């Protein structure tokens, strides 16, 4: 098995596993504890569902670990296409992972028995702010990956176009979230429009890498 094929498999399976874990941690568990417009319920829910909260934190840590792995393997896979851009893309994902890890620390503070309502709300707010900043960096990472996919020439055009849209969407939506505090309705609207490409961008790349990535017979598909 070639080194590039190994990198493709590790990247693909890591991204797919990450998608599953993120579905649980960020799609199911997190909204349970920090539901929109119901922050007054947060402290009660963390107390009543403490095990779920801990599992959510463990899952987030697993996501961060997988992000570090993908940062390296993506660089290894794309470095022959454009080494400087591949390094930049990898570095951007590492920066995102650092910010995500920093944000998670605030959620750990909610496990303290001394955390009151005001502190818990502040912890959730800090997590959201730092994570949104990280997701802007993640959007830049996806943009760089899309450019690498285009130069790779074997990855279908529709996949790198989808990844490009996902990158721009992540960056724009979270820039609005950070700079326009009263933009919940606009952000919700944009998420409904661009939610699918934002979700499918990396998943389609992951599937392609698992099936064809690094194989000598992988051909370009328009």
Protein Blocks (a to p, Z undefined) as FASTA:
>chain_A
ZZklmmmmmmmmmmmmmmmmmmmmmmmmmmmmmcghilmmmmmmmmmmmmmmmmmmmmmm
mmmmmmmmmmmmmmmmmmmmommlmmmmmmmmmmmmmmmmmmmmmmmmmmpmklcfklmm
mmmmmmmmmmmmmmmmmmmmmmmmmmmmmmnomacfklmmmmmmmmmmmmmmmmmmmmmm
klmmmmmmmmmmmmmmmmmmmmmmmmmmmmmgopaklccdZZ
